[in-house]
Amino acid sequence: MTATARALELAVVAARAASDRKAQEIIALDVSEQLVLTDVFLIASGTNERQVSAIVDAVEEAMYRAGSKPIRREGKAQARWVLLDFGDVVVHVQHAEDRVYYALERLWKDCPVVDLPEDARGGDGAAAAAEFGDGSTDGTIRLAGDDR
């Protein structure tokens, strides 16, 4: 089973909103085969807590306009790793340092990458998606200065 059309549509809405706030390395993963709770994980990075908060606010607003309200929100007060659960789509907005440390892409490397439109990939998003989807051995996205 693959992600529903609605989940893919909402993932693009969230990705575009994140991209509008200069989120980096936006990637969407189809986790529908692995999880029964959601279809798509959208992962994006911010360079500092203020940017993470701005990305989260923009995603929530865009998703609300698209007819989807968050079921659950975690981490907004600290703004290091914010999780927004919209049911079909779970959005992870992480501080760039935390993204490298927790490496969600590595944990979900068996899940297919959802092809996002160019305007929804954010800074370095095209490179991140290409690196993740090119058959790399561990499925991680390497950030500048990450020598692993």
Secondary structure, DSSP 8 states (H G I E B T S, - for coil): ----HHHHHHHHHHHHHHHHTT-EEEEEEE-TTT-SS-SEEEEEEESSHHHHHHHHHHHHHHHHHTT---SEEESTTTTSEEEEE-SSEEEEEEEHHHHHHH-HHHHTTTS-EE---GGGS-BTHHHHHHHHHTT-SS-----TT---
